Amino acid sequence: IDRKKAVRTMRYYDVVNFARRIRCTGFYTYGFNDNTCPPTSVAAAFNVITAPKQVVATPANYHWRYPETHQQAIRWMQGQCE
């Protein structure tokens, strides 16, 4: 494998191309200020997922979650086990 070529090619992959293959229930979060995973990309991916899903968008977040959002995720996961 030509590693340099592979890394250059990876720039063209967007999560939305893989999101449409998700079939399991999911909980998603994103921040409006995320420079790593832009909110437009996350929203586009979220919109093509046909499985049951929930999203929490937090305006002030970057590429991390507030403790409150993390607790929401934990409660969601616990609810999946009931």
HTML snippet that shows the backbone in 3Dmol.js (N, CA, C, O; Angstrom):
<script src="https://3Dmol.org/build/3Dmol-min.js"></script>
<div id="view" style="width:600px;height:400px;position:relative"></div>
<script>
const pdb = `
ATOM      1  N   ILE A   1       0.848  -1.193   0.000  1.00  0.00           N
ATOM      2  CA  ILE A   1       0.000   0.000   0.000  1.00  0.00           C
ATOM      3  C   ILE A   1       0.882   1.241   0.000  1.00  0.00           C
ATOM      4  O   ILE A   1       1.848   1.340   0.757  1.00  0.00           O
ATOM      5  N   ASP A   2       0.536   2.157  -0.843  1.00  0.00           N
ATOM      6  CA  ASP A   2       1.189   3.465  -0.866  1.00  0.00           C
ATOM      7  C   ASP A   2       0.512   4.312   0.220  1.00  0.00           C
ATOM      8  O   ASP A   2      -0.575   4.851   0.009  1.00  0.00           O
ATOM      9  N   ARG A   3       1.165   4.421   1.381  1.00  0.00           N
ATOM     10  CA  ARG A   3       0.560   5.101   2.533  1.00  0.00           C
ATOM     11  C   ARG A   3       0.215   6.556   2.240  1.00  0.00           C
ATOM     12  O   ARG A   3      -0.845   7.029   2.650  1.00  0.00           O
ATOM     13  N   LYS A   4       1.082   7.268   1.545  1.00  0.00           N
ATOM     14  CA  LYS A   4       0.804   8.677   1.246  1.00  0.00           C
ATOM     15  C   LYS A   4      -0.439   8.813   0.376  1.00  0.00           C
ATOM     16  O   LYS A   4      -1.269   9.696   0.594  1.00  0.00           O
ATOM     17  N   LYS A   5      -0.558   7.938  -0.603  1.00  0.00           N
ATOM     18  CA  LYS A   5      -1.732   7.972  -1.474  1.00  0.00           C
ATOM     19  C   LYS A   5      -2.997   7.620  -0.681  1.00  0.00           C
ATOM     20  O   LYS A   5      -4.045   8.238  -0.868  1.00  0.00           O
ATOM     21  N   ALA A   6      -2.890   6.631   0.197  1.00  0.00           N
ATOM     22  CA  ALA A   6      -4.037   6.223   0.999  1.00  0.00           C
ATOM     23  C   ALA A   6      -4.506   7.369   1.901  1.00  0.00           C
ATOM     24  O   ALA A   6      -5.706   7.613   2.023  1.00  0.00           O
ATOM     25  N   VAL A   7      -3.564   8.068   2.529  1.00  0.00           N
ATOM     26  CA  VAL A   7      -3.923   9.188   3.397  1.00  0.00           C
ATOM     27  C   VAL A   7      -4.565  10.310   2.584  1.00  0.00           C
ATOM     28  O   VAL A   7      -5.537  10.913   3.039  1.00  0.00           O
ATOM     29  N   ARG A   8      -4.055  10.598   1.415  1.00  0.00           N
ATOM     30  CA  ARG A   8      -4.660  11.628   0.555  1.00  0.00           C
ATOM     31  C   ARG A   8      -6.080  11.233   0.161  1.00  0.00           C
ATOM     32  O   ARG A   8      -6.974  12.079   0.136  1.00  0.00           O
ATOM     33  N   THR A   9      -6.290   9.975  -0.143  1.00  0.00           N
ATOM     34  CA  THR A   9      -7.613   9.491  -0.545  1.00  0.00           C
ATOM     35  C   THR A   9      -8.608   9.586   0.598  1.00  0.00           C
ATOM     36  O   THR A   9      -9.784   9.869   0.371  1.00  0.00           O
ATOM     37  N   MET A  10      -8.153   9.353   1.823  1.00  0.00           N
ATOM     38  CA  MET A  10      -9.045   9.394   2.979  1.00  0.00           C
ATOM     39  C   MET A  10      -9.696  10.751   3.162  1.00  0.00           C
ATOM     40  O   MET A  10     -10.755  10.834   3.783  1.00  0.00           O
ATOM     41  N   ARG A  11      -9.111  11.805   2.650  1.00  0.00           N
ATOM     42  CA  ARG A  11      -9.699  13.144   2.766  1.00  0.00           C
ATOM     43  C   ARG A  11     -11.065  13.224   2.096  1.00  0.00           C
ATOM     44  O   ARG A  11     -11.868  14.096   2.428  1.00  0.00           O
ATOM     45  N   TYR A  12     -11.333  12.329   1.165  1.00  0.00           N
ATOM     46  CA  TYR A  12     -12.577  12.378   0.406  1.00  0.00           C
ATOM     47  C   TYR A  12     -13.700  11.554   1.017  1.00  0.00           C
ATOM     48  O   TYR A  12     -14.819  11.556   0.504  1.00  0.00           O
ATOM     49  N   TYR A  13     -13.414  10.851   2.105  1.00  0.00           N
ATOM     50  CA  TYR A  13     -14.440  10.049   2.757  1.00  0.00           C
ATOM     51  C   TYR A  13     -15.193  10.913   3.756  1.00  0.00           C
ATOM     52  O   TYR A  13     -14.587  11.650   4.534  1.00  0.00           O
ATOM     53  N   ASP A  14     -16.471  10.822   3.730  1.00  0.00           N
ATOM     54  CA  ASP A  14     -17.311  11.548   4.669  1.00  0.00           C
ATOM     55  C   ASP A  14     -18.140  10.520   5.418  1.00  0.00           C
ATOM     56  O   ASP A  14     -18.564   9.515   4.847  1.00  0.00           O
ATOM     57  N   VAL A  15     -18.364  10.771   6.674  1.00  0.00           N
ATOM     58  CA  VAL A  15     -19.101   9.826   7.511  1.00  0.00           C
ATOM     59  C   VAL A  15     -20.477   9.513   6.933  1.00  0.00           C
ATOM     60  O   VAL A  15     -21.000   8.421   7.156  1.00  0.00           O
ATOM     61  N   VAL A  16     -21.066  10.437   6.204  1.00  0.00           N
ATOM     62  CA  VAL A  16     -22.397  10.194   5.635  1.00  0.00           C
ATOM     63  C   VAL A  16     -22.383   8.988   4.688  1.00  0.00           C
ATOM     64  O   VAL A  16     -23.402   8.315   4.532  1.00  0.00           O
ATOM     65  N   ASN A  17     -21.260   8.718   4.069  1.00  0.00           N
ATOM     66  CA  ASN A  17     -21.167   7.577   3.157  1.00  0.00           C
ATOM     67  C   ASN A  17     -21.291   6.241   3.884  1.00  0.00           C
ATOM     68  O   ASN A  17     -21.678   5.240   3.281  1.00  0.00           O
ATOM     69  N   PHE A  18     -20.970   6.220   5.151  1.00  0.00           N
ATOM     70  CA  PHE A  18     -21.046   4.996   5.931  1.00  0.00           C
ATOM     71  C   PHE A  18     -22.279   4.973   6.833  1.00  0.00           C
ATOM     72  O   PHE A  18     -22.749   3.899   7.205  1.00  0.00           O
ATOM     73  N   ALA A  19     -22.798   6.126   7.181  1.00  0.00           N
ATOM     74  CA  ALA A  19     -23.919   6.224   8.107  1.00  0.00           C
ATOM     75  C   ALA A  19     -25.153   5.502   7.596  1.00  0.00           C
ATOM     76  O   ALA A  19     -25.903   4.930   8.386  1.00  0.00           O
ATOM     77  N   ARG A  20     -25.375   5.519   6.294  1.00  0.00           N
ATOM     78  CA  ARG A  20     -26.572   4.873   5.756  1.00  0.00           C
ATOM     79  C   ARG A  20     -26.557   3.361   5.961  1.00  0.00           C
ATOM     80  O   ARG A  20     -27.568   2.700   5.727  1.00  0.00           O
ATOM     81  N   ARG A  21     -25.422   2.802   6.394  1.00  0.00           N
ATOM     82  CA  ARG A  21     -25.331   1.360   6.654  1.00  0.00           C
ATOM     83  C   ARG A  21     -25.652   1.005   8.104  1.00  0.00           C
ATOM     84  O   ARG A  21     -25.743  -0.174   8.444  1.00  0.00           O
ATOM     85  N   ILE A  22     -25.824   2.016   8.962  1.00  0.00           N
ATOM     86  CA  ILE A  22     -26.105   1.774  10.377  1.00  0.00           C
ATOM     87  C   ILE A  22     -27.516   1.215  10.534  1.00  0.00           C
ATOM     88  O   ILE A  22     -28.478   1.776  10.009  1.00  0.00           O
ATOM     89  N   ARG A  23     -27.630   0.101  11.261  1.00  0.00           N
ATOM     90  CA  ARG A  23     -28.921  -0.555  11.456  1.00  0.00           C
ATOM     91  C   ARG A  23     -29.304  -0.668  12.928  1.00  0.00           C
ATOM     92  O   ARG A  23     -30.409  -1.107  13.247  1.00  0.00           O
ATOM     93  N   CYS A  24     -28.402  -0.276  13.827  1.00  0.00           N
ATOM     94  CA  CYS A  24     -28.703  -0.401  15.253  1.00  0.00           C
ATOM     95  C   CYS A  24     -29.131   0.949  15.834  1.00  0.00           C
ATOM     96  O   CYS A  24     -28.806   2.008  15.297  1.00  0.00           O
ATOM     97  N   THR A  25     -29.859   0.883  16.929  1.00  0.00           N
ATOM     98  CA  THR A  25     -30.296   2.072  17.638  1.00  0.00           C
ATOM     99  C   THR A  25     -29.077   2.873  18.082  1.00  0.00           C
ATOM    100  O   THR A  25     -28.073   2.293  18.495  1.00  0.00           O
ATOM    101  N   GLY A  26     -29.155   4.202  17.999  1.00  0.00           N
ATOM    102  CA  GLY A  26     -27.994   5.001  18.354  1.00  0.00           C
ATOM    103  C   GLY A  26     -28.317   6.309  19.056  1.00  0.00           C
ATOM    104  O   GLY A  26     -29.404   6.868  18.909  1.00  0.00           O
ATOM    105  N   PHE A  27     -27.353   6.774  19.816  1.00  0.00           N
ATOM    106  CA  PHE A  27     -27.413   8.065  20.503  1.00  0.00           C
ATOM    107  C   PHE A  27     -26.234   8.868  19.991  1.00  0.00           C
ATOM    108  O   PHE A  27     -25.093   8.413  20.070  1.00  0.00           O
ATOM    109  N   TYR A  28     -26.491  10.047  19.470  1.00  0.00           N
ATOM    110  CA  TYR A  28     -25.454  10.855  18.830  1.00  0.00           C
ATOM    111  C   TYR A  28     -25.416  12.246  19.455  1.00  0.00           C
ATOM    112  O   TYR A  28     -26.446  12.788  19.855  1.00  0.00           O
ATOM    113  N   THR A  29     -24.233  12.806  19.532  1.00  0.00           N
ATOM    114  CA  THR A  29     -24.085  14.175  20.027  1.00  0.00           C
ATOM    115  C   THR A  29     -23.114  14.910  19.124  1.00  0.00           C
ATOM    116  O   THR A  29     -22.236  14.310  18.504  1.00  0.00           O
ATOM    117  N   TYR A  30     -23.289  16.206  19.064  1.00  0.00           N
ATOM    118  CA  TYR A  30     -22.309  17.039  18.363  1.00  0.00           C
ATOM    119  C   TYR A  30     -22.379  18.463  18.864  1.00  0.00           C
ATOM    120  O   TYR A  30     -23.395  18.910  19.396  1.00  0.00           O
ATOM    121  N   GLY A  31     -21.276  19.162  18.681  1.00  0.00           N
ATOM    122  CA  GLY A  31     -21.197  20.565  19.056  1.00  0.00           C
ATOM    123  C   GLY A  31     -21.157  21.438  17.816  1.00  0.00           C
ATOM    124  O   GLY A  31     -20.595  21.057  16.789  1.00  0.00           O
ATOM    125  N   PHE A  32     -21.748  22.591  17.922  1.00  0.00           N
ATOM    126  CA  PHE A  32     -21.791  23.503  16.777  1.00  0.00           C
ATOM    127  C   PHE A  32     -20.422  24.088  16.434  1.00  0.00           C
ATOM    128  O   PHE A  32     -20.225  24.587  15.326  1.00  0.00           O
ATOM    129  N   ASN A  33     -19.476  24.032  17.371  1.00  0.00           N
ATOM    130  CA  ASN A  33     -18.152  24.612  17.149  1.00  0.00           C
ATOM    131  C   ASN A  33     -17.073  23.568  16.892  1.00  0.00           C
ATOM    132  O   ASN A  33     -15.884  23.873  16.984  1.00  0.00           O
ATOM    133  N   ASP A  34     -17.467  22.351  16.574  1.00  0.00           N
ATOM    134  CA  ASP A  34     -16.517  21.248  16.390  1.00  0.00           C
ATOM    135  C   ASP A  34     -15.769  21.411  15.070  1.00  0.00           C
ATOM    136  O   ASP A  34     -16.368  21.377  13.995  1.00  0.00           O
ATOM    137  N   ASN A  35     -14.452  21.589  15.169  1.00  0.00           N
ATOM    138  CA  ASN A  35     -13.623  21.719  13.966  1.00  0.00           C
ATOM    139  C   ASN A  35     -13.180  20.364  13.431  1.00  0.00           C
ATOM    140  O   ASN A  35     -12.744  20.270  12.284  1.00  0.00           O
ATOM    141  N   THR A  36     -13.282  19.319  14.237  1.00  0.00           N
ATOM    142  CA  THR A  36     -12.870  17.983  13.822  1.00  0.00           C
ATOM    143  C   THR A  36     -13.983  17.284  13.053  1.00  0.00           C
ATOM    144  O   THR A  36     -13.753  16.725  11.981  1.00  0.00           O
ATOM    145  N   CYS A  37     -15.179  17.320  13.604  1.00  0.00           N
ATOM    146  CA  CYS A  37     -16.366  16.735  12.961  1.00  0.00           C
ATOM    147  C   CYS A  37     -17.396  17.851  12.821  1.00  0.00           C
ATOM    148  O   CYS A  37     -18.225  18.034  13.712  1.00  0.00           O
ATOM    149  N   PRO A  38     -17.360  18.593  11.729  1.00  0.00           N
ATOM    150  CA  PRO A  38     -18.262  19.733  11.573  1.00  0.00           C
ATOM    151  C   PRO A  38     -19.725  19.339  11.753  1.00  0.00           C
ATOM    152  O   PRO A  38     -20.132  18.264  11.312  1.00  0.00           O
ATOM    153  N   PRO A  39     -20.516  20.192  12.394  1.00  0.00           N
ATOM    154  CA  PRO A  39     -21.916  19.855  12.652  1.00  0.00           C
ATOM    155  C   PRO A  39     -22.711  19.563  11.382  1.00  0.00           C
ATOM    156  O   PRO A  39     -23.658  18.777  11.422  1.00  0.00           O
ATOM    157  N   THR A  40     -22.352  20.167  10.278  1.00  0.00           N
ATOM    158  CA  THR A  40     -23.066  19.881   9.031  1.00  0.00           C
ATOM    159  C   THR A  40     -22.844  18.440   8.597  1.00  0.00           C
ATOM    160  O   THR A  40     -23.764  17.801   8.087  1.00  0.00           O
ATOM    161  N   SER A  41     -21.634  17.920   8.793  1.00  0.00           N
ATOM    162  CA  SER A  41     -21.351  16.522   8.447  1.00  0.00           C
ATOM    163  C   SER A  41     -22.086  15.570   9.371  1.00  0.00           C
ATOM    164  O   SER A  41     -22.632  14.559   8.928  1.00  0.00           O
ATOM    165  N   VAL A  42     -22.099  15.895  10.656  1.00  0.00           N
ATOM    166  CA  VAL A  42     -22.791  15.036  11.617  1.00  0.00           C
ATOM    167  C   VAL A  42     -24.292  15.033  11.329  1.00  0.00           C
ATOM    168  O   VAL A  42     -24.931  13.981  11.350  1.00  0.00           O
ATOM    169  N   ALA A  43     -24.850  16.214  11.061  1.00  0.00           N
ATOM    170  CA  ALA A  43     -26.286  16.293  10.757  1.00  0.00           C
ATOM    171  C   ALA A  43     -26.616  15.529   9.480  1.00  0.00           C
ATOM    172  O   ALA A  43     -27.638  14.846   9.416  1.00  0.00           O
ATOM    173  N   ALA A  44     -25.771  15.635   8.473  1.00  0.00           N
ATOM    174  CA  ALA A  44     -26.010  14.904   7.226  1.00  0.00           C
ATOM    175  C   ALA A  44     -25.985  13.403   7.479  1.00  0.00           C
ATOM    176  O   ALA A  44     -26.821  12.668   6.953  1.00  0.00           O
ATOM    177  N   ALA A  45     -25.037  12.951   8.277  1.00  0.00           N
ATOM    178  CA  ALA A  45     -24.960  11.522   8.604  1.00  0.00           C
ATOM    179  C   ALA A  45     -26.182  11.104   9.408  1.00  0.00           C
ATOM    180  O   ALA A  45     -26.795  10.077   9.117  1.00  0.00           O
ATOM    181  N   PHE A  46     -26.537  11.886  10.409  1.00  0.00           N
ATOM    182  CA  PHE A  46     -27.694  11.574  11.247  1.00  0.00           C
ATOM    183  C   PHE A  46     -28.959  11.456  10.403  1.00  0.00           C
ATOM    184  O   PHE A  46     -29.785  10.572  10.633  1.00  0.00           O
ATOM    185  N   ASN A  47     -29.104  12.328   9.448  1.00  0.00           N
ATOM    186  CA  ASN A  47     -30.316  12.354   8.620  1.00  0.00           C
ATOM    187  C   ASN A  47     -30.478  11.128   7.720  1.00  0.00           C
ATOM    188  O   ASN A  47     -31.600  10.804   7.332  1.00  0.00           O
ATOM    189  N   VAL A  48     -29.395  10.446   7.382  1.00  0.00           N
ATOM    190  CA  VAL A  48     -29.521   9.267   6.512  1.00  0.00           C
ATOM    191  C   VAL A  48     -29.624   7.959   7.298  1.00  0.00           C
ATOM    192  O   VAL A  48     -29.860   6.903   6.711  1.00  0.00           O
ATOM    193  N   ILE A  49     -29.451   8.019   8.601  1.00  0.00           N
ATOM    194  CA  ILE A  49     -29.593   6.815   9.427  1.00  0.00           C
ATOM    195  C   ILE A  49     -31.078   6.513   9.561  1.00  0.00           C
ATOM    196  O   ILE A  49     -31.857   7.360   9.998  1.00  0.00           O
ATOM    197  N   THR A  50     -31.461   5.305   9.185  1.00  0.00           N
ATOM    198  CA  THR A  50     -32.878   4.932   9.245  1.00  0.00           C
ATOM    199  C   THR A  50     -33.232   4.171  10.522  1.00  0.00           C
ATOM    200  O   THR A  50     -34.412   3.975  10.816  1.00  0.00           O
ATOM    201  N   ALA A  51     -32.240   3.748  11.273  1.00  0.00           N
ATOM    202  CA  ALA A  51     -32.477   3.046  12.543  1.00  0.00           C
ATOM    203  C   ALA A  51     -32.997   4.038  13.577  1.00  0.00           C
ATOM    204  O   ALA A  51     -32.837   5.248  13.413  1.00  0.00           O
ATOM    205  N   PRO A  52     -33.621   3.530  14.647  1.00  0.00           N
ATOM    206  CA  PRO A  52     -34.043   4.423  15.726  1.00  0.00           C
ATOM    207  C   PRO A  52     -32.840   5.201  16.253  1.00  0.00           C
ATOM    208  O   PRO A  52     -31.754   4.648  16.425  1.00  0.00           O
ATOM    209  N   LYS A  53     -33.049   6.486  16.505  1.00  0.00           N
ATOM    210  CA  LYS A  53     -31.905   7.322  16.875  1.00  0.00           C
ATOM    211  C   LYS A  53     -32.345   8.516  17.701  1.00  0.00           C
ATOM    212  O   LYS A  53     -33.510   8.914  17.687  1.00  0.00           O
ATOM    213  N   GLN A  54     -31.392   9.071  18.414  1.00  0.00           N
ATOM    214  CA  GLN A  54     -31.585  10.296  19.185  1.00  0.00           C
ATOM    215  C   GLN A  54     -30.335  11.134  19.021  1.00  0.00           C
ATOM    216  O   GLN A  54     -29.230  10.596  18.943  1.00  0.00           O
ATOM    217  N   VAL A  55     -30.498  12.437  18.968  1.00  0.00           N
ATOM    218  CA  VAL A  55     -29.350  13.329  18.846  1.00  0.00           C
ATOM    219  C   VAL A  55     -29.477  14.465  19.855  1.00  0.00           C
ATOM    220  O   VAL A  55     -30.571  14.950  20.142  1.00  0.00           O
ATOM    221  N   VAL A  56     -28.323  14.876  20.385  1.00  0.00           N
ATOM    222  CA  VAL A  56     -28.243  16.044  21.249  1.00  0.00           C
ATOM    223  C   VAL A  56     -27.210  16.969  20.621  1.00  0.00           C
ATOM    224  O   VAL A  56     -26.032  16.627  20.516  1.00  0.00           O
ATOM    225  N   ALA A  57     -27.665  18.135  20.210  1.00  0.00           N
ATOM    226  CA  ALA A  57     -26.767  19.152  19.648  1.00  0.00           C
ATOM    227  C   ALA A  57     -26.541  20.218  20.706  1.00  0.00           C
ATOM    228  O   ALA A  57     -27.493  20.772  21.256  1.00  0.00           O
ATOM    229  N   THR A  58     -25.285  20.501  20.985  1.00  0.00           N
ATOM    230  CA  THR A  58     -24.936  21.482  22.011  1.00  0.00           C
ATOM    231  C   THR A  58     -24.196  22.640  21.361  1.00  0.00           C
ATOM    232  O   THR A  58     -23.076  22.466  20.880  1.00  0.00           O
ATOM    233  N   PRO A  59     -24.806  23.817  21.340  1.00  0.00           N
ATOM    234  CA  PRO A  59     -24.224  24.957  20.619  1.00  0.00           C
ATOM    235  C   PRO A  59     -22.794  25.323  21.010  1.00  0.00           C
ATOM    236  O   PRO A  59     -22.005  25.693  20.141  1.00  0.00           O
ATOM    237  N   ALA A  60     -22.441  25.232  22.280  1.00  0.00           N
ATOM    238  CA  ALA A  60     -21.126  25.707  22.712  1.00  0.00           C
ATOM    239  C   ALA A  60     -20.027  24.648  22.655  1.00  0.00           C
ATOM    240  O   ALA A  60     -18.876  24.953  22.964  1.00  0.00           O
ATOM    241  N   ASN A  61     -20.342  23.437  22.275  1.00  0.00           N
ATOM    242  CA  ASN A  61     -19.336  22.361  22.275  1.00  0.00           C
ATOM    243  C   ASN A  61     -18.387  22.448  21.094  1.00  0.00           C
ATOM    244  O   ASN A  61     -18.730  22.927  20.013  1.00  0.00           O
ATOM    245  N   TYR A  62     -17.187  21.969  21.346  1.00  0.00           N
ATOM    246  CA  TYR A  62     -16.214  21.713  20.301  1.00  0.00           C
ATOM    247  C   TYR A  62     -16.188  20.187  20.132  1.00  0.00           C
ATOM    248  O   TYR A  62     -17.248  19.570  20.021  1.00  0.00           O
ATOM    249  N   HIS A  63     -15.022  19.579  20.112  1.00  0.00           N
ATOM    250  CA  HIS A  63     -14.917  18.130  19.920  1.00  0.00           C
ATOM    251  C   HIS A  63     -14.854  17.422  21.273  1.00  0.00           C
ATOM    252  O   HIS A  63     -13.916  16.673  21.544  1.00  0.00           O
ATOM    253  N   TRP A  64     -15.852  17.661  22.113  1.00  0.00           N
ATOM    254  CA  TRP A  64     -15.975  17.063  23.434  1.00  0.00           C
ATOM    255  C   TRP A  64     -17.421  17.210  23.866  1.00  0.00           C
ATOM    256  O   TRP A  64     -18.230  17.819  23.165  1.00  0.00           O
ATOM    257  N   ARG A  65     -17.746  16.645  25.034  1.00  0.00           N
ATOM    258  CA  ARG A  65     -19.109  16.756  25.570  1.00  0.00           C
ATOM    259  C   ARG A  65     -19.082  17.376  26.962  1.00  0.00           C
ATOM    260  O   ARG A  65     -18.145  17.179  27.735  1.00  0.00           O
ATOM    261  N   TYR A  66     -20.132  18.125  27.256  1.00  0.00           N
ATOM    262  CA  TYR A  66     -20.331  18.598  28.625  1.00  0.00           C
ATOM    263  C   TYR A  66     -20.701  17.400  29.493  1.00  0.00           C
ATOM    264  O   TYR A  66     -21.244  16.416  28.991  1.00  0.00           O
ATOM    265  N   PRO A  67     -20.413  17.472  30.784  1.00  0.00           N
ATOM    266  CA  PRO A  67     -20.806  16.375  31.679  1.00  0.00           C
ATOM    267  C   PRO A  67     -22.311  16.087  31.618  1.00  0.00           C
ATOM    268  O   PRO A  67     -22.724  14.932  31.722  1.00  0.00           O
ATOM    269  N   GLU A  68     -23.126  17.127  31.450  1.00  0.00           N
ATOM    270  CA  GLU A  68     -24.572  16.933  31.380  1.00  0.00           C
ATOM    271  C   GLU A  68     -24.953  16.094  30.152  1.00  0.00           C
ATOM    272  O   GLU A  68     -25.819  15.222  30.232  1.00  0.00           O
ATOM    273  N   THR A  69     -24.305  16.363  29.030  1.00  0.00           N
ATOM    274  CA  THR A  69     -24.575  15.603  27.814  1.00  0.00           C
ATOM    275  C   THR A  69     -24.093  14.165  27.977  1.00  0.00           C
ATOM    276  O   THR A  69     -24.739  13.226  27.512  1.00  0.00           O
ATOM    277  N   HIS A  70     -22.967  14.009  28.633  1.00  0.00           N
ATOM    278  CA  HIS A  70     -22.440  12.667  28.888  1.00  0.00           C
ATOM    279  C   HIS A  70     -23.424  11.881  29.756  1.00  0.00           C
ATOM    280  O   HIS A  70     -23.652  10.694  29.523  1.00  0.00           O
ATOM    281  N   GLN A  71     -24.002  12.541  30.748  1.00  0.00           N
ATOM    282  CA  GLN A  71     -24.983  11.876  31.607  1.00  0.00           C
ATOM    283  C   GLN A  71     -26.231  11.488  30.814  1.00  0.00           C
ATOM    284  O   GLN A  71     -26.817  10.434  31.061  1.00  0.00           O
ATOM    285  N   GLN A  72     -26.639  12.328  29.869  1.00  0.00           N
ATOM    286  CA  GLN A  72     -27.773  11.977  29.001  1.00  0.00           C
ATOM    287  C   GLN A  72     -27.463  10.700  28.230  1.00  0.00           C
ATOM    288  O   GLN A  72     -28.317   9.824  28.094  1.00  0.00           O
ATOM    289  N   ALA A  73     -26.239  10.602  27.728  1.00  0.00           N
ATOM    290  CA  ALA A  73     -25.836   9.414  26.973  1.00  0.00           C
ATOM    291  C   ALA A  73     -25.871   8.170  27.862  1.00  0.00           C
ATOM    292  O   ALA A  73     -26.321   7.106  27.436  1.00  0.00           O
ATOM    293  N   ILE A  74     -25.398   8.313  29.080  1.00  0.00           N
ATOM    294  CA  ILE A  74     -25.413   7.177  30.009  1.00  0.00           C
ATOM    295  C   ILE A  74     -26.844   6.756  30.315  1.00  0.00           C
ATOM    296  O   ILE A  74     -27.156   5.565  30.308  1.00  0.00           O
ATOM    297  N   ARG A  75     -27.728   7.736  30.588  1.00  0.00           N
ATOM    298  CA  ARG A  75     -29.133   7.403  30.864  1.00  0.00           C
ATOM    299  C   ARG A  75     -29.766   6.726  29.646  1.00  0.00           C
ATOM    300  O   ARG A  75     -30.557   5.794  29.793  1.00  0.00           O
ATOM    301  N   TRP A  76     -29.419   7.196  28.448  1.00  0.00           N
ATOM    302  CA  TRP A  76     -29.954   6.586  27.225  1.00  0.00           C
ATOM    303  C   TRP A  76     -29.499   5.124  27.142  1.00  0.00           C
ATOM    304  O   TRP A  76     -30.303   4.235  26.862  1.00  0.00           O
ATOM    305  N   MET A  77     -28.206   4.883  27.386  1.00  0.00           N
ATOM    306  CA  MET A  77     -27.689   3.512  27.335  1.00  0.00           C
ATOM    307  C   MET A  77     -28.367   2.629  28.383  1.00  0.00           C
ATOM    308  O   MET A  77     -28.706   1.480  28.101  1.00  0.00           O
ATOM    309  N   GLN A  78     -28.562   3.156  29.575  1.00  0.00           N
ATOM    310  CA  GLN A  78     -29.230   2.385  30.618  1.00  0.00           C
ATOM    311  C   GLN A  78     -30.662   2.041  30.186  1.00  0.00           C
ATOM    312  O   GLN A  78     -31.148   0.941  30.449  1.00  0.00           O
ATOM    313  N   GLY A  79     -31.329   2.986  29.525  1.00  0.00           N
ATOM    314  CA  GLY A  79     -32.669   2.748  29.040  1.00  0.00           C
ATOM    315  C   GLY A  79     -32.743   1.663  27.979  1.00  0.00           C
ATOM    316  O   GLY A  79     -33.776   1.011  27.826  1.00  0.00           O
ATOM    317  N   GLN A  80     -31.664   1.467  27.250  1.00  0.00           N
ATOM    318  CA  GLN A  80     -31.618   0.412  26.242  1.00  0.00           C
ATOM    319  C   GLN A  80     -31.551  -0.970  26.870  1.00  0.00           C
ATOM    320  O   GLN A  80     -31.865  -1.971  26.225  1.00  0.00           O
ATOM    321  N   CYS A  81     -31.137  -1.021  28.142  1.00  0.00           N
ATOM    322  CA  CYS A  81     -30.985  -2.301  28.835  1.00  0.00           C
ATOM    323  C   CYS A  81     -32.239  -2.718  29.579  1.00  0.00           C
ATOM    324  O   CYS A  81     -32.301  -3.826  30.112  1.00  0.00           O
ATOM    325  N   GLU A  82     -33.239  -1.849  29.623  1.00  0.00           N
ATOM    326  CA  GLU A  82     -34.468  -2.168  30.376  1.00  0.00           C
ATOM    327  C   GLU A  82     -35.368  -3.073  29.585  1.00  0.00           C
ATOM    328  O   GLU A  82     -36.442  -3.443  30.059  1.00  0.00           O
TER     329      GLU A  82
END
`;
const viewer = $3Dmol.createViewer("view");
viewer.addModel(pdb, "pdb");
viewer.setStyle({}, {cartoon: {color: "spectrum"}});
viewer.zoomTo();
viewer.render();
</script>
